[in-house]
Amino acid sequence: MVELKYEPVSHDHKAFLKNAQKRKGFSKAYNDLEEEYTLVREMLSARSKSGFTQDAVAELMGTTKSAVSRLESAGKHSPSLKTLKKYAQAVGCHLEIKFIPQFGSANYSARSVKKQRTG
């Protein structure tokens, strides 16, 4: 039997982004997925801190490793709130979702929307 050795491949994310941004349309596509990438980073960080593998998280969630892998992939699909809660519980966390005003205050945003509707 052949012995397989694991040799991690180095990845310089900053260099990758710098090079990729030269491609037409990349920056817009990347920015459009900013929230998804943020969610994935949070999920991976929580799983890493818990010390669990995808297999372990899948077992705790009552699902498959491939389903957990899809959850941890940006842009593939949008998980439900129920699924995110299950994932958070499996990695020993609670899920917190926040609405953050874009223009400094909720009143400003509400007035802007109202003006757009009537204007």
Secondary structure, DSSP 8 states (H G I E B T S, - for coil): ------------HHHHHHHHTTSTTHHHHHHHTHHHHHHHHHHHHHHHHHT--HHHHHHHHTS-HHHHHHHTSTTS----HHHHHHHHHHTT---------SSS-HHHHHHHHHHHHH-
